[in-house]
Amino acid sequence: MKDSNILMNPNELVRFLKKPASQFTRKDLMDFIEAFEIEMVNFRYVGEDGKLKTLNFIISSKEHLNTILTYGERVDGSSLFSFIEAGSSDLYVVPRFKTAFVNPFSEVPALDVLCSFYNSNGQPLESAPENILRKAHKQFQKTTGYTMKALGELEYYVNSTREDLFPASDQCGYHASKPFAKFEELRTEALRLIAQAGGQVKYGHSEVGNFYSETEMFEQHEIEFLPTEVEDAVDQMVVAKWILRMLALERGVEISFAPKITVGKAGSGLHIHMMMEKDGHNMMVDQNGLSDAAKKMIAGILDLSDALTAFGNTIPTSYLRLVPHQEAPTNICWGDRNRSALVRVPLGWNVQSNMIQDANPQECLDGQPQSSNKQTIEFRAPDGSADLYHLMAGLVVATLHGMEMDKALEKARQLYVDVNIFEEEHKDQLDKLEKLPESCYASAERLEAKRDVFEKYGIFPKGTLNSFIGKLKSYDDKNLSEQLYGKEEEIRQLVIKYIHTM
């Protein structure tokens, strides 16, 4: 019997090998490479700067291919990580077969595969970003018995030469269609290529932000993913950002994930949705609604949210986005479907209603599966400068912290809001809430104060936290928002400096 999940999978390797990517072996990749006459293998990995790196191999023989897929290759760790000294800098990069995909941009037929770092003893590099996330998830699973799943909402701006045909209304681009959304085709092509590369894509759409200058236009879009285990959730976002930038290069436009393009216009966030599962069941709800486990998760994330900005809001312009009276959060609280809150509980398809039958009276639902529980919680602080592996690891640590924290449910109860806290009538409630940091420097101080939680269980190495703290403090951006108020040219120069973030 043919498996339609395999036949309909956009990943060429899955269809050819007739198995999910999680089951790919070295022999599978070799068989695919031989059958499709692949000439090149590209190792991909993320260094300290959060960007995708590349090591190219031209395949010279089957033996050569077998060797690189078995043993990986040496790289200079001191050029990838500031905390590795040049005197003992050799690292190994070893491919993770499940991440393999056909490179859609290479003129030479090529297979790309993400890699992990190993030290001179053949052990996982303690401070490698993907390993920190893997350690966090393993500890979380061991301690709680739950699996953590996540998805990201990847927002970005397309910047191009101004076009006046069918101009979009300023800051009214949400779900706009072509011709008012000029770069719909770039987005849909990105969706197709991300899916072919193994990304679990939910949907794409144009976002609120659009505006014009005399010569340029800026148009905001979003690609959202489906929930998957946290390691895979980050891998697919890293590849997606690379694909979007490559498409922009081909089309002669610029794509930026920067948190703020200009003051007064919508910034680009990177909201993270999370859920806990056990034995394939969503543990975020029970018969009474949001479960105690979910509330403990929220309490832990809120308790560490100020320190998490060190991983999720990593450049000075991040704090031009995190300002009051915008959809970007500034106060540490949570609520249901409340976009002014730091943690939001979105709709989760828990309603007992046959909406599909109401919209389609001819539809018969007999024999159809019941709606699965898709409940997540959404952390709304991060932006496009986020260091994705460290951010996700931090969120896993924060969730574990909440599960172990005394009086977590009481903390969740105290920080719940059911109103728009920016309305004048709720000012008293707003004044009681703690606020997120207002600069990179302040973010570093919050991480420093709470570093013991991140170092617990040996998940975040001391050197990694020291590196984040040192870099954030080096911006020396205390009171930057106040200093830049009304100085349009200085703001423009700052935006340009950080236009291409992680």
C-alpha positions as CSV (number, residue, x, y, z in Angstrom):
1,M,0.0,0.0,0.0
2,K,1.4,3.4,-1.0
3,D,2.0,5.9,1.9
4,S,0.4,9.2,0.8
5,N,2.4,11.0,3.5
6,I,5.6,9.9,1.7
7,L,4.3,10.5,-1.8
8,M,3.0,14.0,-1.0
9,N,6.2,15.0,0.9
10,P,7.9,18.0,-0.8
11,N,11.4,16.7,0.2
12,E,12.9,14.9,-2.7
13,L,14.9,12.6,-0.5
14,V,11.8,11.5,1.5
15,R,10.0,10.5,-1.7
16,F,12.9,8.7,-3.2
17,L,14.0,6.8,0.0
18,K,10.3,6.2,1.0
19,K,11.0,7.0,4.6
20,P,10.8,10.1,6.9
21,A,13.9,12.2,7.2
22,S,14.3,11.1,10.9
23,Q,15.2,7.6,9.5
24,F,17.8,8.7,7.0
25,T,21.1,6.8,7.1
26,R,24.5,7.3,5.5
27,K,23.7,4.6,3.0
28,D,20.4,6.4,2.1
29,L,22.3,9.6,1.3
30,M,24.8,7.7,-0.8
31,D,22.1,5.9,-2.7
32,F,20.3,9.2,-3.4
33,I,23.6,11.0,-4.4
34,E,24.4,8.2,-6.9
35,A,20.9,7.9,-8.3
36,F,20.5,11.7,-8.9
37,E,24.1,12.2,-10.0
38,I,24.8,14.7,-7.2
39,E,28.3,16.2,-7.7
40,M,28.8,18.2,-4.5
41,V,28.1,17.9,-0.8
42,N,27.9,21.0,1.3
43,F,28.3,20.9,5.1
44,R,26.3,23.6,6.8
45,Y,26.7,24.7,10.5
46,V,26.0,27.8,12.6
47,G,28.9,29.5,14.4
48,E,28.9,32.1,17.2
49,D,27.4,34.8,14.9
50,G,24.3,32.8,14.3
51,K,24.7,32.7,10.5
52,L,24.9,29.6,8.4
53,K,28.5,28.6,7.4
54,T,29.5,26.4,4.4
55,L,32.1,23.8,3.6
56,N,32.0,22.5,0.0
57,F,33.1,19.0,-1.1
58,I,33.3,17.9,-4.8
59,I,32.7,14.2,-4.7
60,S,35.6,12.4,-6.3
61,S,34.7,8.8,-5.6
62,K,32.3,6.6,-3.6
63,E,35.0,6.0,-1.1
64,H,35.5,9.8,-0.7
65,L,31.8,10.3,-0.2
66,N,31.6,7.5,2.3
67,T,34.6,9.0,4.3
68,I,33.1,12.5,4.6
69,L,29.7,11.2,5.6
70,T,31.2,8.9,8.1
71,Y,33.9,11.0,9.8
72,G,33.0,14.6,8.9
73,E,35.8,17.1,8.5
74,R,38.1,19.4,10.6
75,V,37.4,23.1,10.8
76,D,39.1,26.0,12.6
77,G,37.1,26.5,15.7
78,S,38.9,29.8,16.7
79,S,37.5,31.4,13.5
80,L,33.9,30.3,14.4
81,F,33.9,30.9,18.2
82,S,35.6,33.7,20.1
83,F,36.1,31.5,23.2
84,I,38.3,28.9,21.3
85,E,42.0,29.7,21.3
86,A,44.0,29.5,18.0
87,G,46.6,27.2,19.7
88,S,44.1,24.3,20.1
89,S,41.3,25.2,17.7
90,D,40.6,22.1,15.6
91,L,37.0,20.9,15.7
92,Y,35.2,18.3,13.8
93,V,31.9,18.9,12.0
94,V,29.8,15.8,11.5
95,P,26.7,15.7,9.4
96,R,23.2,15.0,10.8
97,F,21.7,12.9,8.0
98,K,18.0,13.8,8.8
99,T,18.7,17.5,7.8
100,A,19.8,16.7,4.2
101,F,18.2,18.5,1.3
102,V,18.9,19.3,-2.3
103,N,20.4,22.7,-2.7
104,P,17.9,24.7,-4.9
105,F,20.4,27.4,-5.8
106,S,23.5,25.6,-6.8
107,E,24.4,25.4,-10.5
108,V,26.2,22.1,-9.7
109,P,23.9,19.4,-8.4
110,A,24.5,19.6,-4.6
111,L,23.2,18.0,-1.4
112,D,23.4,20.2,1.7
113,V,23.4,18.8,5.3
114,L,23.5,20.5,8.7
115,C,26.3,19.5,11.0
116,S,27.2,19.2,14.7
117,F,30.5,20.2,16.3
118,Y,32.8,17.7,18.2
119,N,36.0,18.4,20.1
120,S,39.4,16.8,19.7
121,N,38.3,13.8,21.9
122,G,35.3,13.2,19.6
123,Q,32.8,14.5,22.3
124,P,30.1,17.0,21.5
125,L,31.4,20.5,21.8
126,E,29.9,21.7,25.1
127,S,29.5,25.3,23.9
128,A,28.2,24.5,20.4
129,P,24.8,26.3,19.9
130,E,23.0,23.2,18.6
131,N,24.5,21.1,21.5
132,I,23.4,23.5,24.2
133,L,19.8,23.1,22.8
134,R,20.1,19.4,22.6
135,K,21.4,19.2,26.3
136,A,18.5,21.4,27.4
137,H,15.9,19.2,25.7
138,K,17.4,16.0,27.0
139,Q,17.4,17.3,30.6
140,F,13.9,18.6,30.2
141,Q,12.7,15.1,28.9
142,K,14.6,13.3,31.7
143,T,13.2,15.6,34.5
144,T,9.6,16.0,33.4
145,G,8.9,13.1,31.0
146,Y,7.6,15.6,28.5
147,T,8.8,16.4,25.0
148,M,9.0,20.1,24.1
149,K,7.7,21.3,20.7
150,A,8.0,24.7,19.2
151,L,7.5,26.8,16.1
152,G,8.6,30.3,15.0
153,E,6.9,33.1,13.3
154,L,9.6,34.5,10.9
155,E,8.9,38.1,10.1
156,Y,11.0,40.1,7.6
157,Y,11.0,43.2,5.4
158,V,11.6,43.3,1.6
159,N,13.3,46.5,0.5
160,S,13.2,47.5,-3.1
161,T,13.0,50.3,-5.6
162,R,9.7,52.3,-5.1
163,E,6.8,51.2,-7.3
164,D,3.7,53.4,-7.4
165,L,1.3,51.1,-9.2
166,F,-1.3,49.8,-6.7
167,P,0.3,51.5,-3.7
168,A,-0.4,49.9,-0.3
169,S,-1.9,51.9,2.5
170,D,0.7,52.7,5.2
171,Q,0.9,50.1,8.0
172,C,-2.1,48.3,6.6
173,G,-0.5,45.3,4.9
174,Y,-1.8,42.5,7.0
175,H,-2.8,39.6,4.7
176,A,-2.8,41.9,1.7
177,S,-2.9,40.2,-1.7
178,K,-1.1,41.0,-4.9
179,P,-1.0,43.6,-6.6
180,F,-1.1,45.5,-3.3
181,A,1.5,43.0,-1.8
182,K,4.3,43.2,-4.4
183,F,6.4,40.4,-3.1
184,E,3.8,37.6,-2.7
185,E,5.6,35.5,-5.3
186,L,8.9,35.7,-3.5
187,R,7.2,34.6,-0.3
188,T,5.4,31.7,-2.0
189,E,8.6,30.5,-3.7
190,A,10.3,30.6,-0.3
191,L,7.5,28.5,1.2
192,R,8.0,25.9,-1.6
193,L,11.8,25.8,-1.2
194,I,11.7,25.7,2.6
195,A,9.3,22.7,2.4
196,Q,11.5,21.0,-0.1
197,A,14.4,21.4,2.3
198,G,12.4,19.6,5.1
199,G,10.8,22.6,6.8
200,Q,7.4,22.0,8.3
201,V,5.7,25.1,7.0
202,K,2.2,26.2,8.3
203,Y,1.6,29.2,6.1
204,G,2.8,32.5,4.8
205,H,1.2,36.0,4.5
206,S,2.0,39.7,4.2
207,E,2.2,41.5,7.5
208,V,1.1,44.9,8.8
209,G,4.3,46.8,8.0
210,N,4.6,48.6,4.7
211,F,5.9,52.1,3.9
212,Y,7.5,54.2,1.3
213,S,10.4,56.7,1.0
214,E,11.0,58.9,-2.0
215,T,13.0,56.1,-3.8
216,E,12.3,52.9,-1.9
217,M,9.5,50.8,-0.6
218,F,9.5,48.4,2.4
219,E,7.0,45.5,2.6
220,Q,6.7,43.2,5.6
221,H,5.9,39.4,5.4
222,E,5.7,36.4,7.7
223,I,6.3,32.7,7.4
224,E,5.0,30.5,10.2
225,F,6.0,26.9,10.9
226,L,4.3,23.9,12.4
227,P,5.1,22.6,15.8
228,T,8.0,20.2,15.8
229,E,10.6,19.1,18.4
230,V,12.7,22.1,19.5
231,E,15.9,21.0,17.7
232,D,14.1,20.7,14.4
233,A,12.2,23.9,15.0
234,V,15.5,25.9,15.1
235,D,17.1,24.0,12.2
236,Q,14.2,24.8,9.9
237,M,14.3,28.5,10.8
238,V,18.0,28.7,10.1
239,V,17.6,27.2,6.7
240,A,14.5,29.3,6.0
241,K,16.4,32.5,6.6
242,W,19.2,31.4,4.3
243,I,16.6,30.5,1.6
244,L,14.9,33.9,1.9
245,R,18.2,35.8,1.6
246,M,19.2,33.7,-1.4
247,L,15.9,34.4,-3.2
248,A,16.4,38.1,-2.5
249,L,19.9,38.0,-3.9
250,E,18.6,36.4,-7.1
251,R,15.9,39.1,-7.5
252,G,18.1,42.1,-6.6
253,V,16.1,43.1,-3.6
254,E,17.1,43.2,0.1
255,I,15.5,41.1,2.9
256,S,16.1,42.0,6.5
257,F,15.0,40.3,9.7
258,A,16.1,43.4,11.7
259,P,13.8,44.2,14.7
260,K,13.3,47.8,13.5
261,I,13.6,49.4,10.1
262,T,12.5,52.8,11.2
263,V,10.8,54.4,14.2
264,G,7.0,54.7,13.9
265,K,6.6,51.7,11.7
266,A,5.9,48.0,12.6
267,G,9.0,46.1,13.7
268,S,9.8,42.5,13.0
269,G,9.3,40.1,15.8
270,L,10.1,36.4,16.0
271,H,7.4,35.0,18.2
272,I,7.9,31.5,19.5
273,H,5.0,29.2,20.1
274,M,5.6,26.2,22.5
275,M,3.8,23.1,23.7
276,M,4.6,20.1,25.8
277,E,3.7,16.6,24.8
278,K,3.7,13.2,26.5
279,D,3.2,10.0,24.5
280,G,2.0,12.1,21.6
281,H,-0.7,13.9,23.7
282,N,-0.7,17.7,24.1
283,M,-0.3,18.4,27.8
284,M,-1.2,22.1,27.6
285,V,-4.9,21.7,28.4
286,D,-7.1,19.4,30.5
287,Q,-10.8,19.2,31.3
288,N,-10.6,22.6,33.1
289,G,-8.9,24.5,30.3
290,L,-5.2,25.5,30.4
291,S,-3.4,22.8,32.5
292,D,-1.4,23.4,35.6
293,A,1.7,22.2,33.7
294,A,1.1,24.9,31.1
295,K,0.7,27.5,33.8
296,K,3.9,26.4,35.4
297,M,5.6,26.7,32.0
298,I,4.3,30.3,31.7
299,A,5.5,31.1,35.2
300,G,9.0,29.9,34.5
301,I,9.2,31.8,31.2
302,L,7.9,35.0,32.8
303,D,10.4,34.6,35.7
304,L,13.3,34.4,33.3
305,S,11.9,36.6,30.5
306,D,14.1,39.6,31.3
307,A,17.2,37.4,31.0
308,L,15.9,35.6,27.9
309,T,16.2,39.0,26.0
310,A,19.9,38.4,26.0
311,F,19.3,35.6,23.5
312,G,16.2,36.9,21.8
313,N,16.9,40.7,21.5
314,T,20.6,40.9,20.8
315,I,21.3,44.3,19.2
316,P,20.6,48.0,20.1
317,T,17.7,48.3,17.6
318,S,15.9,45.5,19.4
319,Y,15.0,48.0,22.0
320,L,13.6,50.5,19.5
321,R,10.9,47.8,19.0
322,L,10.3,46.9,22.6
323,V,8.5,50.2,23.5
324,P,5.2,50.8,25.2
325,H,1.8,51.1,23.4
326,Q,2.9,48.8,20.5
327,E,2.1,45.2,19.9
328,A,5.6,44.3,21.0
329,P,5.5,43.6,24.7
330,T,7.3,45.6,27.4
331,N,5.7,44.3,30.6
332,I,6.1,40.9,32.2
333,C,2.6,39.4,32.2
334,W,0.4,36.9,30.3
335,G,-3.1,36.6,29.0
336,D,-5.5,34.8,26.7
337,R,-5.4,36.1,23.1
338,N,-4.0,39.3,24.6
339,R,-1.4,40.9,22.2
340,S,-0.3,43.4,24.8
341,A,1.0,40.6,27.0
342,L,4.5,39.1,26.9
343,V,3.1,35.5,26.9
344,R,-0.1,35.0,25.0
345,V,-2.4,32.0,25.0
346,P,-3.8,31.9,21.4
347,L,-6.8,30.0,20.2
348,G,-6.2,26.3,20.2
349,W,-9.1,24.7,18.3
350,N,-10.7,23.5,21.6
351,V,-14.2,24.8,20.7
352,Q,-17.0,22.2,20.4
353,S,-18.3,23.5,17.1
354,N,-18.7,22.1,13.6
355,M,-17.5,25.3,11.9
356,I,-16.6,23.4,8.7
357,Q,-20.2,22.2,8.4
358,D,-21.6,25.6,9.0
359,A,-19.5,27.1,6.3
360,N,-20.2,24.0,4.0
361,P,-23.7,22.7,4.7
362,Q,-23.1,19.9,2.1
363,E,-20.1,18.5,4.1
364,C,-20.6,15.2,5.9
365,L,-18.3,14.8,8.9
366,D,-19.1,11.2,9.6
367,G,-15.9,9.2,10.0
368,Q,-13.7,12.3,10.1
369,P,-11.2,12.5,13.0
370,Q,-11.9,14.9,15.8
371,S,-10.0,18.1,15.8
372,S,-6.6,17.5,17.4
373,N,-5.6,19.8,20.3
374,K,-3.2,22.4,18.9
375,Q,-2.9,24.5,22.1
376,T,0.4,26.4,22.4
377,I,1.6,29.4,24.3
378,E,3.4,32.3,22.5
379,F,6.4,34.2,23.8
380,R,6.3,37.5,22.0
381,A,9.5,39.3,23.0
382,P,12.1,37.9,20.6
383,D,12.9,39.5,17.2
384,G,14.9,38.8,14.1
385,S,18.2,39.3,15.9
386,A,17.6,36.3,18.1
387,D,20.3,33.7,18.4
388,L,18.0,30.9,17.7
389,Y,19.7,27.9,19.3
390,H,20.5,29.7,22.5
391,L,17.0,31.3,22.6
392,M,15.2,28.0,22.2
393,A,17.6,26.4,24.8
394,G,16.8,29.3,27.1
395,L,13.1,28.8,26.7
396,V,13.4,25.0,27.5
397,V,15.5,25.9,30.6
398,A,12.8,28.5,31.6
399,T,10.1,25.9,31.2
400,L,12.0,23.4,33.3
401,H,12.5,26.2,35.9
402,G,8.8,26.7,36.0
403,M,8.1,23.0,36.5
404,E,10.5,23.0,39.5
405,M,9.7,26.4,40.9
406,D,8.0,26.8,44.3
407,K,4.6,28.6,44.0
408,A,4.7,28.6,40.2
409,L,0.9,28.4,40.0
410,E,0.6,31.4,42.4
411,K,3.1,33.4,40.3
412,A,1.1,32.6,37.1
413,R,-2.1,33.7,38.8
414,Q,-0.6,37.0,39.9
415,L,0.8,37.8,36.5
416,Y,-2.4,37.1,34.5
417,V,-4.1,40.0,32.8
418,D,-7.4,40.0,30.9
419,V,-7.4,43.6,29.7
420,N,-5.4,45.9,27.4
421,I,-2.9,47.1,30.0
422,F,-2.1,50.2,28.0
423,E,-5.6,51.7,28.3
424,E,-5.7,54.6,30.8
425,E,-8.3,52.9,33.0
426,H,-5.9,50.0,33.7
427,K,-2.9,52.2,34.6
428,D,-2.9,50.9,38.2
429,Q,-2.5,47.3,37.0
430,L,0.2,48.3,34.5
431,D,2.2,50.1,37.2
432,K,2.4,46.9,39.2
433,L,4.1,44.9,36.5
434,E,7.8,44.5,36.1
435,K,9.3,45.6,32.7
436,L,11.6,44.0,30.2
437,P,15.1,45.5,29.8
438,E,15.3,48.7,27.8
439,S,18.8,48.1,26.3
440,C,21.4,45.4,25.5
441,Y,23.3,46.6,28.6
442,A,20.3,46.1,30.9
443,S,19.6,42.7,29.2
444,A,23.2,41.6,30.0
445,E,22.7,42.6,33.7
446,R,19.5,40.6,33.9
447,L,21.3,37.5,32.5
448,E,24.2,38.0,34.8
449,A,21.8,38.1,37.8
450,K,20.0,34.9,36.8
451,R,22.9,33.0,35.2
452,D,22.8,30.2,37.9
453,V,19.5,29.0,36.5
454,F,20.9,28.7,33.0
455,E,24.1,27.0,34.3
456,K,22.1,24.4,36.3
457,Y,22.5,20.9,35.0
458,G,25.5,22.1,32.9
459,I,23.3,23.2,30.0
460,F,24.8,26.7,29.4
461,P,28.6,26.8,29.8
462,K,30.0,29.7,31.8
463,G,32.0,30.8,28.8
464,T,28.9,31.0,26.6
465,L,27.1,33.2,29.1
466,N,30.2,35.4,29.6
467,S,30.4,35.8,25.8
468,F,26.7,37.0,25.6
469,I,27.1,39.3,28.6
470,G,30.3,40.8,27.3
471,K,29.0,41.4,23.8
472,L,25.7,43.0,25.0
473,K,27.5,45.3,27.4
474,S,30.0,46.3,24.7
475,Y,27.1,48.2,22.9
476,D,27.0,50.6,25.8
477,D,23.5,51.5,24.8
478,K,22.0,52.6,28.2
479,N,19.2,55.2,27.5
480,L,19.7,54.9,23.8
481,S,16.0,55.3,23.0
482,E,15.9,58.6,24.8
483,Q,19.2,59.8,23.3
484,L,17.9,59.1,19.7
485,Y,14.5,60.6,20.2
486,G,13.7,62.8,17.2
487,K,17.2,62.2,15.6
488,E,16.1,60.6,12.3
489,E,19.5,60.5,10.7
490,E,21.2,58.9,13.7
491,I,18.4,56.3,13.8
492,R,18.8,55.6,10.1
493,Q,22.5,55.1,10.5
494,L,21.9,52.7,13.5
495,V,19.4,50.7,11.5
496,I,21.8,50.4,8.5
497,K,24.5,49.2,10.8
498,Y,22.4,46.3,12.1
499,I,20.2,45.7,9.0
500,H,21.5,42.1,8.5
501,T,21.2,40.4,11.9
502,M,21.4,36.8,12.8
